[in-house]
Structure formats: structure tokens, C-alpha cells
């Protein structure tokens, strides 16, 4: 078997078999698949509106039952797969990081795309119907070529995301990026870039020009745990992603994440998960029929 050393990353064009713009929207029943059972990740942001359906959606090793009037949120690089019931209908909205950055430069960050934020929320039927109308209108706008229609579609898209932000913050009390310290947001960005080779709180605090103790206090206040635990949890998540979505050896995974001692790596993982990396890989794939 050919060795796979990287998690499969899909773009919208590889999913749909055609070139797409920075914003892609379609009805799930027309272009979506109900049996995405191979764990993978995306290079784009993804929002899945479930009008009606069932089955499950696994996001970074959290299995979530799929129900009516549900909305799922995925950031780039999150590993997911699903097995949906045949009657599942809804909308898939995909968009590039560039589009989201253009929104975040003018407004507060979106709560549902923050590190550690819950990956889904439920809506009332009436609220979902409002989003459905907005999505249908946006889909029509995106299909037009006039500049004014493209500009209106971008404004409509931004407004849709902000309405979702408001409903999400109300649904998940306490998760509101408007109240998050800018140092925390920057720390999250730095962590995504450097977690493979930097596990020291002092490293991140140094870039932020604050003390390690103050970074720990901020993380504890805003995210519920200290900076060291967040760094450790991010590393652990990447290990699990690589174990499940690749056939790379445990030794190679350890080396790729800057663990020079395989025994230390095994002990680190077992302390957190209660089993060795090899045992986790076998157990997870067996229990999920992968």
C-alpha cells in the first residue's frame, strides 16, 4: 500500500469537479453527498445548513447527531466526515479565507470560527426559513455576471454571516468574539502556525509582548484553560488527525511534530488519551468502520 504522509485536503473544485469562485453555494440534494465517510479536511470555510435530515457528522473526533434546522461550522484544516440519511436536504456554503479576511478587517471576528468554539447550533423553524430565503436569493445573485450583482451578493453574504454570528452567540451563551481580548485572537493565529515546533508559553508571550503569566491568565479567563494546555491540546488534536487520516508510522508522526524521542511521544499521548497512539488508531478505525 502506498504510504500516505499528509491528511487529504480538498478544495471546492476537487469536490465539485469544476472551478468555483471565492463563494460557492448549492443545495445539498443537488450536488452534495450523503456518504463522505473518508476523514478529510478542507482549504476553505464551510457552513452546512440542514433543513431536514439525520445520521451523524464527525468533526475533529466529536460525533454529532444530525437533526432538522441545524447549522454546522467548519474552519479550514478541521478533519471531518459524515454519514447522512438519504432524505437529508439543506444548503452547503463554502468560501475562501480571503473572503473571510475581508470581513474580519472591518468587523469583529465571527464567534463560530474561533478556536474551541462549538461546531454547530440549532435554529427554530421560523429562523431557518428566514435563512433559507436569504440563501436562495444569494444563490441567484452568485449566478449573475453583472458587477452590481456580484457586489450585492458579497454584501448579502457578509450580512448572512453576521446574522449567524448573532444567533450563534445567543445559542451558545458566553461564546462571543466581541469580548475576546485581541491578544487571545493573535495567540490562536500564532498557535496554528507554530504548534508543531513551539510548545513553550514563553515563545508565544514573547511575540505578543506580554508575560507568560499574563497570557495564561487571559487564556484561563476567556477560553477556560491556561495557554500551556491549549498548546498541548492543539498538538494532541494534530496527532489524532494524522493517526486516523494517514498511514504514517507513529515514529514518523512523532518526528514531524518535533518529538525526537518516540518513547516520550508515546507517553505524552497515553497520558492524555489512556492508550498508545497505535492503540488509538486501531480502536478508532475499528469502532467507526474506517
C-alpha positions, 0 to 999 in steps of 0.5 A, a space after each residue: 500500500 502506498 504510504 500516505 504522509 499528509 491528511 487529504 485536503 480538498 478544495 471546492 473544485 476537487 469536490 465539485 469537479 469544476 472551478 468555483 469562485 471565492 463563494 460557492 453555494 448549492 443545495 445539498 440534494 443537488 450536488 452534495 453527498 450523503 456518504 463522505 465517510 473518508 476523514 478529510 479536511 478542507 482549504 476553505 470555510 464551510 457552513 452546512 445548513 440542514 433543513 431536514 435530515 439525520 445520521 451523524 457528522 464527525 468533526 475533529 473526533 466529536 460525533 454529532 447527531 444530525 437533526 432538522 434546522 441545524 447549522 454546522 461550522 467548519 474552519 479550514 484544516 478541521 478533519 471531518 466526515 459524515 454519514 447522512 440519511 438519504 432524505 437529508 436536504 439543506 444548503 452547503 456554503 463554502 468560501 475562501 479565507 480571503 473572503 473571510 479576511 475581508 470581513 474580519 478587517 472591518 468587523 469583529 471576528 465571527 464567534 463560530 470560527 474561533 478556536 474551541 468554539 462549538 461546531 454547530 447550533 440549532 435554529 427554530 423553524 421560523 429562523 431557518 426559513 428566514 435563512 433559507 430565503 436569504 440563501 436562495 436569493 444569494 444563490 441567484 445573485 452568485 449566478 449573475 455576471 453583472 458587477 452590481 450583482 456580484 457586489 450585492 451578493 458579497 454584501 448579502 453574504 457578509 450580512 448572512 454571516 453576521 446574522 449567524 454570528 448573532 444567533 450563534 452567540 445567543 445559542 451558545 451563551 458566553 461564546 462571543 468574539 466581541 469580548 475576546 481580548 485581541 491578544 487571545 485572537 493573535 495567540 490562536 493565529 500564532 498557535 496554528 502556525 507554530 504548534 508543531 515546533 513551539 510548545 513553550 508559553 514563553 515563545 508565544 508571550 514573547 511575540 505578543 509582548 506580554 508575560 507568560 503569566 499574563 497570557 495564561 491568565 487571559 487564556 484561563 479567563 476567556 477560553 477556560 484553560 491556561 495557554 500551556 494546555 491549549 498548546 498541548 491540546 492543539 498538538 494532541 488534536 494534530 496527532 489524532 488527525 494524522 493517526 486516523 487520516 494517514 498511514 504514517 508510522 507513529 515514529 514518523 508522526 512523532 518526528 514531524 511534530 518535533 518529538 525526537 524521542 518516540 518513547 516520550 511521544 508515546 507517553 505524552 499521548 497515553 497520558 492524555 488519551 489512556 492508550 498508545 497512539 497505535 492503540 488509538 488508531 486501531 480502536 478508532 478505525 475499528 469502532 467507526 468502520 474506517 
